[in-house]
Amino acid sequence: MCSVLLHAKTSWAQSAAETADSVTKRAIALMGGEPTLRGVERVAYQMMTQWQRTNFRTVPYTDQPSYEPHTDVRDYTLPAWRNTREFGRSRIINIIRDSIALTNNTGKEFQPLSVAYVDERRELFLYTPDRLMLALRDAPDLALGADTVIGAEPHRRVTATLAGRFRSTVFFHRGTGLPTMLRFRAGHPNDFGLVAWGVMPVEVWYSGWRTFGAVSMPVQWDILRVGVPYKRMTVQRAEFNPSFAADSFAVSGEQRAMYLSSSATKPMHESVIRRDVKMATPELAMIMAFGIQAGAAKIGAGWLMLGAASTPFSYEYGQRLLDSLGATPVTAVLAGTSVTATNGGVFTAIDRGLPVYVSQASEKALRRIFEGAGRPVRGLIRVKPGMIIGDGEFRVRLEPVDLPNVPGSVMAFSPRTGWLYVPDGTTALDVMVARERARSLGWSVKAVGTAVALYQPVTP
């Protein structure tokens, strides 16, 4: 009896290992077969990327997309990626070859491009469907997880460490045998727009299967970051193993040396473009630097920092710029921006014991930032109606406001100067709504600050 039970357990273990292997083999066979997929060395995609605004509203269709047609060509043997992006009448060509990134938006000479694009190429090549299947086949720890249900449809679950670094789960539709979704966790410490989220959950969903020659693949790739839509990539045309111009991925020794000696090898938020503080008024400072909050306003004997920057590094840098104005310290932070992840430096403010004022909308984003950093949520003060910070003539009033695209936002008002600050404001309609709310509160507005311009005088 014991030997039978032992044999049964051994057979079960072998069966589980074989099933994990057979799940990937079945998908690869449907996509064209392993010899065909491994034989793909070059590819040319014509694509449309729909960029989606990262936000945490539960109301559907609030992503406010923008559209980017682009030609994506690759040589996996180098590895190299050439991405030609179209923005209206503008064309940007990016070349990423191994660890070097170059860009050209003038039609003349290529210049160094941020190392964040090297990270992007590595991740893009991982989740491209045929590459993903081969990565699973090559993973030393391929294993079968528990079956699950997605949208009332049964799925197999396969786990593996991909590219030696991404602990990943791939869900295969049990009926079709094809991949539905890839899930892993990753940070993007070099990307200004993503760094604040820390190590975040990433999902790539696959749909819309088509056949291009000998290869079948999904043409719709939907990427979620931090649990919400980030972008949709649609393959409009695909050609496998095409011929490319000889200089498609050319990187000269001089260009390589230029890149390695440039600030492009640093994170985006450390590649400061402008280093200056400009006084819009005696009470309002504009911080002119890439990755830094918009500015600061006087409150009593200190500064109210308008935003918490993209990272602790850029927060520290912004404060050093303010210090150049004199001895006035930063005494509070308004982390009110909700539509972008520009509050990664909030930890620096909290660790210094500074009060951090947030709106209902920005608090949702900040909670995800805390989660990505593995820190408990603390030190945030939700703005309530009638809140006043500072003292004397330099006091600032804070008030919740519902903007057309950002319900639960915030606005700040300086009675001394008549300056109204709307951190989530990006349009004339936002300003109109905020000024209407200010009038209802009896505020006399003489100038407005938004995410677009920190100080603009207004007509009566």
Salt bridges, closest charged atoms under 4 A:
ASP21 OD2 - LYS25 NZ 3.14
ASP21 OD1 - ARG137 NH1 2.44
GLU34 OE2 - ARG38 NE 2.84
GLU34 OE1 - ARG137 NE 3.42
GLU41 OE1 - ARG42 NH1 3.88
GLU68 OE2 - ARG85 NE 2.82
ASP72 OD1 - ARG74 NE 2.85
GLU86 OE2 - ARG91 NE 2.91
ASP98 OD1 - ARG256 NH1 3.11
ASP119 OD1 - ARG122 NH1 3.36
GLU120 OE2 - LYS231 NZ 3.84
GLU123 OE1 - HIS188 NE2 2.87
GLU123 OE2 - ARG225 NH2 2.49
ASP130 OD2 - ARG131 NE 3.29
ASP138 OD1 - ARG38 NH2 2.74
ASP141 OD2 - ARG167 NH1 2.78
ASP147 OD1 - ARG156 NH1 3.28
ASP147 OD2 - ARG174 NH1 2.48
GLU153 OE1 - HIS173 NE2 3.06
GLU203 OE2 - ARG183 NH2 3.16
ASP222 OD1 - ARG232 NE 2.26
GLU283 OE2 - ARG416 NE 2.94
GLU316 OE1 - ARG352 NH2 2.62
ASP351 OD1 - ARG375 NH2 2.89
ASP351 OD1 - ARG378 NH2 3.30
GLU363 OE2 - ARG367 NH2 3.17
GLU363 OE1 - ARG382 NE 2.48
GLU393 OE1 - ARG416 NH1 2.74
GLU399 OE2 - ARG437 NH2 3.04
